[in-house]
Amino acid sequence: MPTSPRPARAGSVRVAAWQRQHLGDADRRRIMEAARRLERRSHQPGLHGGCLRRTGIIVLWMLLYRGPSRHGVCDPSIGQLAEWAGCARSTVQLALSRIEAAGIMGHVRRGLVVAGRWCQWTSAYLFASPEQWAVSDTEARSAEVSLVKKKLRKEGGGGEGSALPAAERQALAAKWGLLEPASA
């Protein structure tokens, strides 16, 4: 007698095999130690923390130690992470973006189509080994760069119609790695 596939329970989400990641205690410790080293290395005098900041370290710990299920799927909600970490949802979202920018983890948006419209249901978080992490650019958070970026936004995005002189615009683009520096 052929067996029919069981219908999915309401509220359950199918998880692909590539969205599962079994991390042992040694892997978790290695990721956390590398994240703390990155935080110390990227700290600049006068700034509040390094590239991850305190909340980034806390949220990363929560994801590594409280997030994964027994099946290897790490998909806690933003609200659950905020509750665990004892901070606001917006703080968790900023911390997650800093963690992703450092290359420590990535996330997969998972959703459902409801009435012809795609709605995000949850996110799955996948961790990279410390050898694969992106080199952190803490200069992007410095006060000088933030002021210039804010000025560019106010004046129309910093394109060709920008009020900044072309030489200064080119120097900033080279500094941020957007183009090769001009050879003298």
C-alpha positions, 0 to 999 in steps of 0.5 A: 500500500503506497504511503501518502506524504504527511501534510505539513502542520500549520505553522511548520516551515520546511528547512533545507539540509543546507540551512542546518549546521551542527556546531560542537562546543569547540566550534562555538568556543572558537567562534566566540573567542575569535569574535572577542579578539576581533572586537578588541582589535577593532576598538579605536580610542574615543569610540564606543566598542569595536566593530561588533560592540557589546550587544553584537557579542551578546547576540552572537553568544545567544545565537550560538548557545541558545539559538540552535535546535537539536536538528542544527537549525538556528532560527530564533525570532528577533523578539526571542533574541531581544528577550534573551539578550535583554535589549530592544528589537532594534538593538538586536537588528543592529547587532545582527547587521554588525555581525553579518558585516564582519562575515561571522554569519549570514542569514537566509530569509524564509517566508510563505506566500499568503494571498499572493504576497510573500511574507517573511516567516523566519530567518535561518542563521548560518555561521562561518569559520573564523578563517572565512570572516571578512576583514573588518573596516572599522574606519567606516564607523569613524566620526570623520567618515560618518560626517562625510557620508551624512553630508553626501546624503544631504547633498544628493548622494555624492554623485557627479552633481555633488557639491564636493570637489571632484578631487575630494570625492575621488580621494574619499572613494579611494579611501573607502575602497570604491576605486583604485587610488590615483598613482602619483 
